[in-house]
């Protein structure tokens, strides 16, 4: 059976969600799961993030290498979340144990976009139109997003 998803934006929505939970069956052997979590990153945030990654990948040489936008995602998210590195199974390289951007909350993604923009600015990146919209987004939502 499928149950509705509620986005808690008003007392009325909270009341409807509470009524639904109160009406659910209780089963000791097959309990239902109720999960409350923050909203994950938006599609707009994702688009802005990848625009910034593209500009950085096209313009920054890092320790003598040009990195792909996917590589930059790992480098920047590792910096933000102090992620760990482990040897790969062949023993001839390393793997960054990271956080998936698709699982980041709106706030976490905002912080990552902000870090990427600051890093790019420090590296002299000229941001394109799509990336500049990201600056506008962070400015509009600031630290409260």
C-alpha positions in Angstrom: 0.0 0.0 0.0 1.2 3.5 -0.8 0.9 6.4 1.7 1.0 10.1 1.0 4.1 12.2 1.6 3.6 15.4 3.5 5.7 18.6 3.3 5.3 20.2 6.7 4.6 23.8 5.7 1.5 24.7 7.8 -0.4 23.7 10.9 -3.1 22.3 8.6 -0.7 19.9 6.9 0.7 18.9 10.3 -2.8 18.1 11.4 -3.5 16.0 8.4 -0.3 14.1 8.8 -1.0 13.5 12.5 -4.5 12.2 11.6 -3.0 9.8 9.1 -0.5 8.5 11.6 -3.2 8.0 14.2 -5.3 6.0 11.8 -2.5 3.6 10.7 -2.6 -0.1 11.8 -0.1 -1.3 14.4 1.5 -4.7 13.7 4.1 -6.2 16.0 5.4 -8.5 13.3 5.3 -6.1 10.3 5.5 -2.6 11.6 5.2 0.4 9.3 8.1 2.9 9.2 7.5 6.6 9.7 10.4 8.7 8.6 10.8 12.4 9.2 13.7 14.1 7.4 14.7 17.4 5.9 14.0 18.1 2.3 16.8 16.9 0.0 18.5 19.2 -2.5 16.4 20.7 -5.2 16.7 20.1 -9.0 17.5 23.9 -9.3 20.3 23.5 -6.8 21.6 20.5 -8.7 21.6 22.4 -12.0 23.4 25.3 -10.4 25.9 23.1 -8.8 26.8 21.4 -12.0 27.1 24.7 -13.8 29.7 25.8 -11.2 31.5 22.5 -11.5 31.7 22.8 -15.3 33.2 26.3 -15.0 35.8 25.1 -12.5 36.6 22.0 -14.5 37.1 24.0 -17.7 39.3 26.7 -16.1 41.3 25.3 -13.1 44.5 23.2 -13.3 44.9 21.4 -9.9 48.4 20.2 -9.0 49.3 20.1 -12.7 46.1 18.3 -13.8 42.8 19.2 -15.3 40.0 17.4 -13.4 36.5 16.5 -14.7 33.5 18.2 -13.1 32.7 14.8 -11.4 36.2 14.9 -9.9 35.7 18.4 -8.7 32.5 17.3 -7.0 34.5 14.8 -5.0 37.3 17.2 -4.2 34.9 19.9 -3.0 32.5 17.7 -1.1 35.5 16.0 0.6 36.7 19.4 1.7 33.3 20.4 3.1 32.6 17.1 4.9 36.1 16.0 5.8 35.5 12.7 4.1 37.8 9.7 4.4 40.1 8.0 1.9 40.8 4.2 1.8 42.9 2.0 -0.4 41.1 0.4 -3.3 40.8 -3.4 -3.5 43.7 -3.7 -5.9 46.0 -1.7 -3.6 47.1 0.5 -6.4 45.0 3.6 -5.7 42.6 5.2 -3.3 38.9 5.8 -3.0 37.2 8.8 -1.4 34.4 7.7 0.9 32.0 10.5 0.2 28.5 11.8 0.6 26.2 11.6 -2.4 24.9 15.0 -3.4 21.5 13.5 -4.2 21.1 12.7 -0.6 22.2 16.1 0.7 19.7 18.4 2.3 18.9 21.8 0.8 21.1 23.3 3.5 24.0 21.0 2.8 23.8 21.5 -0.9 23.7 25.3 -0.4 26.9 25.0 1.6 28.6 23.0 -1.1 27.5 25.5 -3.8 28.8 28.3 -1.7 32.1 26.5 -1.1 32.5 25.8 -4.8 31.8 29.4 -5.8 34.3 30.7 -3.2 36.9 28.2 -4.3 36.3 29.1 -8.0 36.6 32.8 -7.2 39.9 32.2 -5.4 41.2 30.3 -8.4 40.2 33.2 -10.8 37.4 31.3 -12.5 35.2 33.4 -14.7 31.7 32.1 -14.1 29.2 31.7 -16.9 25.5 32.8 -16.8 24.3 29.6 -15.2 26.9 29.7 -12.5 26.1 33.4 -11.8 22.5 32.4 -11.1 23.9 30.1 -8.4 25.5 33.2 -6.8 22.1 34.9 -6.9 20.5 31.8 -5.4 22.9 31.7 -2.5 22.6 35.5 -2.0 18.8 35.2 -2.0 18.6 32.2 0.5 21.8 33.0 2.4 22.6 31.0 5.6 18.9 30.4 6.3 18.1 28.1 3.4 
